[in-house]
Amino acid sequence: MSLSAAEDDSGSEIHLPADIDWHMLDKSKFFFLGAALFSGVSAALYPIVVLKTRQQVSSAQVSCMKMSFSIMRFEGLRGFYRGFGTSLMGTIPARALYMGALEVTKSSVGTATVSLGFSDTTATAIASAAAGLSSAMAAQLVWTPIDVVSQRLMVQGYNYNTSHSSKNVIASVNSCRYRNGLDAFRKILYADGPKGLYRGFGISILTYAPSNAVWWASYSVAHRLIWSGLGCPIGKKDESSVISGCGFKPDSKALLAVQGLSAAMASGVSALITMPLDTIKTRLQVLDREENGVRKPLTVLHTVRNLVKEGGLAACYRGLGPRWASMSMSATTMITTYEFLKRLSTKSQDSLTS
């Protein structure tokens, strides 16, 4: 049951163009096409993630430009794609869990909140926040081990002895050398057991669950506000997709522009709020400490102390530029791809009525 169907008797609510609910999707097509589309998105954005990760584990401030030149000079283009194969393998099941939890939660919570008497706008925001929370938690079960392995592969390629700044960049990275993702997985499992693959799991949940909840709620509200600001205090849609009270038909370009702008608006605040937690999470997953000559994982307390020594709050925001850019571009491409995916995966009218 969609939110628009649940409030059919109300004429004052705003309805998003072409709102597609979970029961309207061909699930096999949804997950298959989703894996292909999001793999392409991940490949396009991966170099920015590498830059962000290296900046976060650096013990000194290094600009994006300087880091990029250094990677290109000493490692070539492949330096921007270290760990990508491992990351891609994890992206497919993680995205499947994410999208499934997102749609199921949004549909069920949305129906429940509307039945409790909330307006369509409020119900959508609540449902989107709950969906963002549950989808992030579900995806982290798969994504955290992949994140640990891929991030270690990302940072181990830096040539420490070939640039002036290299002594400070990634100075305390885990000393193990990995041939590939499988080798890294085996060595981490041998050294630290299963818990080694789930380093930073708790703080990952603390970082991504609230961030996703805020992002999806902000996105749903921004989406509606933008349409309203365009002079479309949207009521009901007729069969030709003309929005009531709006003087134009929202074509695919208009839909894409509104979705992209809504996604970008929802990303900025989320990046600022969660950046310190993301920096701590990355360092927990990548760095080690030595105690009496024995290698041990960092703790949250050790990580925070190191960051305070290195520059206080400013050190927590190393990599903010790439992360902000990554989140904005990722969110914009993700939501436009996601909405496009849902349209591609929509069942035929005959299937819906049967």
C-alpha positions in Angstrom: 0.0 0.0 0.0 1.5 3.4 -1.0 1.2 6.6 0.9 -0.8 8.2 -1.9 -3.3 5.3 -1.8 -3.6 5.5 1.9 -4.6 9.1 1.8 -6.8 9.1 -1.2 -9.5 11.0 0.6 -7.2 14.0 1.4 -6.7 16.7 -1.2 -4.1 18.7 0.5 -1.1 16.4 0.5 1.9 16.6 -1.8 2.5 13.5 -4.0 5.9 12.9 -5.5 5.9 12.2 -9.3 5.9 8.6 -10.2 6.1 7.3 -6.6 6.8 3.5 -6.8 6.2 1.2 -3.9 7.8 -2.1 -3.0 5.0 -4.3 -4.2 5.1 -2.7 -7.6 8.7 -3.9 -8.3 9.9 -7.0 -10.2 12.3 -8.1 -7.5 14.6 -10.2 -9.7 15.0 -7.3 -12.2 15.4 -4.8 -9.3 18.3 -6.7 -7.7 20.0 -7.7 -11.0 19.9 -4.3 -12.6 20.7 -2.7 -9.2 24.0 -4.7 -9.0 25.0 -3.6 -12.5 24.1 0.1 -12.1 25.6 0.6 -8.7 28.8 -1.3 -9.7 29.3 1.4 -12.4 28.6 4.2 -9.9 31.1 2.6 -7.4 33.8 2.5 -10.1 33.3 6.1 -11.0 33.6 7.4 -7.4 36.2 5.0 -6.0 39.3 7.3 -6.6 37.7 9.9 -4.3 37.2 7.3 -1.6 40.9 6.4 -1.8 41.9 10.0 -1.4 39.6 10.4 1.6 40.9 7.3 3.3 44.5 8.2 2.8 43.9 11.7 4.2 42.1 10.3 7.2 44.9 8.0 8.3 47.6 10.6 7.6 49.3 12.0 10.7 49.7 15.4 8.9 47.5 17.6 6.7 48.0 16.8 3.1 46.0 18.5 0.4 43.9 16.5 -2.1 46.0 17.9 -5.0 49.3 16.9 -3.4 48.0 13.5 -2.5 46.6 13.0 -6.0 49.8 14.0 -7.7 51.8 11.7 -5.4 49.6 8.7 -6.1 49.7 9.3 -9.9 53.5 9.8 -9.8 54.5 6.8 -7.7 51.6 4.4 -8.3 50.0 5.4 -11.5 46.3 5.2 -12.2 46.0 1.8 -10.5 46.9 3.5 -7.2 43.4 5.1 -7.3 41.8 1.7 -7.6 43.7 -0.3 -4.9 41.2 -2.6 -3.2 38.5 -2.0 -5.8 37.9 -5.6 -6.7 37.3 -6.5 -3.0 35.1 -3.5 -2.6 33.1 -4.4 -5.7 32.5 -8.0 -4.5 31.1 -6.6 -1.2 29.1 -3.9 -2.9 26.7 -6.3 -4.7 25.4 -8.2 -1.6 25.6 -5.1 0.6 23.5 -3.1 -1.9 21.0 -5.9 -2.2 20.6 -5.9 1.6 20.5 -2.1 1.6 17.8 -1.7 -1.1 15.7 -4.6 0.2 15.7 -3.3 3.8 15.1 0.3 2.5 12.1 -0.5 0.4 10.4 -3.0 2.8 10.8 -0.7 5.8 9.7 2.5 3.9 6.6 0.7 2.7 5.6 -0.9 6.0 6.4 2.1 8.2 4.8 4.5 5.7 1.6 2.6 5.8 1.6 2.4 9.6 2.3 6.2 10.1 -0.5 7.2 7.6 -2.9 4.9 9.4 -2.0 6.7 12.6 -3.2 10.0 11.2 0.1 11.6 10.1 0.1 13.8 7.0 1.6 12.4 3.8 4.6 14.6 4.1 5.3 13.7 7.7 4.6 10.1 7.1 7.1 10.0 4.2 9.8 11.7 6.3 9.3 9.2 9.2 9.2 6.2 6.9 12.3 7.4 5.0 14.2 8.0 8.3 13.3 4.5 9.6 14.2 3.0 6.2 17.6 4.7 6.2 18.3 3.5 9.7 17.4 -0.2 9.0 19.1 -0.3 5.6 22.4 1.0 7.0 22.4 -1.5 9.8 21.6 -4.4 7.4 24.3 -3.4 4.9 27.0 -3.0 7.6 26.8 -6.7 8.4 28.3 -7.3 4.9 30.1 -4.1 4.4 32.3 -3.8 7.5 34.6 -6.8 6.7 34.8 -5.6 3.0 35.6 -2.0 4.3 38.4 -3.3 6.6 40.0 -5.3 3.8 39.6 -2.7 1.0 40.8 0.2 3.1 44.0 -1.6 4.1 44.6 -2.3 0.4 43.9 1.4 -0.4 46.6 2.7 2.0 49.4 0.2 1.6 50.4 1.3 -1.9 51.9 4.7 -0.7 55.6 4.9 -1.3 57.0 6.2 2.0 60.5 7.1 0.9 59.9 9.0 -2.3 58.4 12.3 -1.1 59.1 14.8 1.6 55.6 14.4 3.1 55.6 10.6 3.0 57.2 10.3 6.5 54.0 11.7 7.9 51.5 10.2 5.6 50.2 6.9 6.8 53.2 6.5 9.2 51.5 4.0 11.5 49.6 1.9 9.0 49.5 -1.9 9.7 52.8 -3.3 8.6 51.4 -6.4 6.9 51.7 -6.4 3.2 48.8 -7.9 1.2 49.0 -9.3 -2.4 45.2 -9.0 -2.9 41.9 -9.0 -1.1 41.9 -12.7 -0.5 45.4 -12.6 1.0 44.4 -9.6 3.2 41.2 -11.4 4.3 43.3 -14.5 5.2 46.0 -12.6 7.1 43.5 -10.5 9.1 41.6 -13.6 10.0 44.8 -15.4 11.1 46.1 -12.4 13.1 43.0 -11.2 14.8 40.2 -13.7 14.2 36.7 -12.8 13.0 36.7 -9.7 15.2 39.6 -8.4 13.1 37.2 -8.2 10.1 34.6 -6.4 12.2 36.9 -3.7 13.5 35.0 -0.5 13.9 31.6 -2.2 13.4 30.0 -0.4 16.4 31.2 3.0 15.3 30.2 2.2 11.7 26.7 1.7 12.9 26.9 4.9 14.9 28.2 6.7 11.9 26.0 5.3 9.1 22.7 4.5 10.7 21.9 8.0 12.0 23.5 9.5 8.9 21.3 7.5 6.6 18.2 8.2 8.7 18.9 12.0 8.5 19.8 11.8 4.8 16.6 9.9 3.7 14.4 12.1 5.8 16.0 15.3 4.5 15.9 14.0 1.0 12.2 13.2 1.1 11.4 16.6 2.6 13.7 18.5 0.2 12.2 16.7 -2.7 8.7 17.8 -1.8 9.7 21.3 -0.9 11.5 21.8 -4.3 8.4 20.7 -6.2 6.3 23.0 -4.0 8.7 25.9 -4.7 8.4 25.3 -8.4 4.7 26.3 -8.0 3.5 22.7 -7.7 1.6 22.4 -4.4 1.1 18.9 -5.6 -2.2 17.1 -5.1 -3.2 14.2 -7.2 -1.5 13.0 -10.4 -3.7 12.0 -13.4 -2.8 9.1 -15.6 -0.7 11.3 -18.0 1.5 12.4 -15.1 0.3 16.0 -15.1 0.7 17.2 -11.6 -2.4 19.0 -10.2 -1.9 22.7 -9.8 1.3 22.6 -11.8 1.5 24.2 -15.2 3.8 21.7 -16.9 4.5 18.0 -17.3 7.6 17.0 -15.3 9.6 15.2 -17.9 12.6 12.9 -17.2 15.1 15.9 -17.2 13.0 17.8 -14.6 12.7 14.7 -12.4 16.4 14.1 -12.7 17.3 17.7 -11.8 14.9 17.7 -8.7 16.2 14.4 -7.5 19.9 15.5 -7.9 19.3 18.8 -6.1 17.4 17.1 -3.3 20.2 14.6 -2.9 22.9 17.2 -2.8 21.0 19.3 -0.2 20.6 16.2 2.0 24.3 15.3 1.8 26.1 18.5 3.1 24.9 18.5 6.7 25.2 14.7 7.0 28.9 14.9 6.0 29.7 17.6 8.5 27.9 15.9 11.4 29.4 12.4 10.9 32.9 13.3 9.7 34.7 12.9 13.1 33.0 9.5 13.6 34.0 8.4 10.0 37.7 9.4 10.7 37.8 7.4 13.9 36.1 4.4 12.2 38.7 4.5 9.3 41.7 4.7 11.7 40.3 1.9 13.8 40.0 -0.3 10.7 43.4 0.5 9.2 45.9 1.5 11.9 47.6 -0.5 14.6 49.7 0.4 17.7 52.7 -1.3 19.3 52.8 -2.2 22.9 56.0 -3.8 24.3 56.9 -4.8 20.7 53.6 -6.5 20.1 51.2 -5.3 17.4 47.7 -4.5 18.8 44.6 -2.9 17.3 43.9 0.6 18.2 41.0 1.4 20.6 38.6 4.3 20.3 40.4 6.0 23.2 43.8 5.7 21.6 42.4 6.9 18.3 40.8 10.0 19.8 44.0 10.7 21.8 46.1 10.5 18.6 43.8 12.8 16.8 43.9 15.4 19.6 47.7 15.3 19.6 47.8 15.7 15.8 45.5 18.7 15.6 42.4 18.4 17.8 39.0 18.8 16.1 40.7 19.9 12.8 42.4 16.5 12.6 39.0 14.8 12.7 38.1 16.7 9.5 41.0 15.6 7.4 39.5 14.3 4.2 36.3 16.4 4.5 36.7 17.8 1.0 36.9 14.4 -0.7 34.2 13.0 1.6 31.9 15.9 1.0 32.4 15.6 -2.8 32.1 11.8 -2.6 28.9 12.0 -0.6 27.3 14.6 -2.8 28.2 12.9 -6.1 27.5 9.5 -4.6 24.1 10.6 -3.3 23.2 12.4 -6.5 24.1 9.5 -8.7 22.8 7.0 -6.2 19.3 8.5 -5.9 18.9 9.3 -9.6 20.2 5.7 -10.5 17.9 4.3 -7.7 14.8 6.1 -9.0 15.7 5.1 -12.6 16.2 1.5 -11.4 12.8 1.5 -9.8 11.2 2.6 -13.0 13.1 0.0 -15.0 12.0 -2.7 -12.5 8.3 -1.7 -12.2 5.9 -4.6 -13.0 3.6 -4.3 -15.9 0.1 -3.0 -15.3 -1.3 -6.5 -15.9 1.0 -8.0 -13.2 -0.1 -5.3 -10.7 -3.8 -6.0 -11.2 -3.5 -9.8 -11.3 
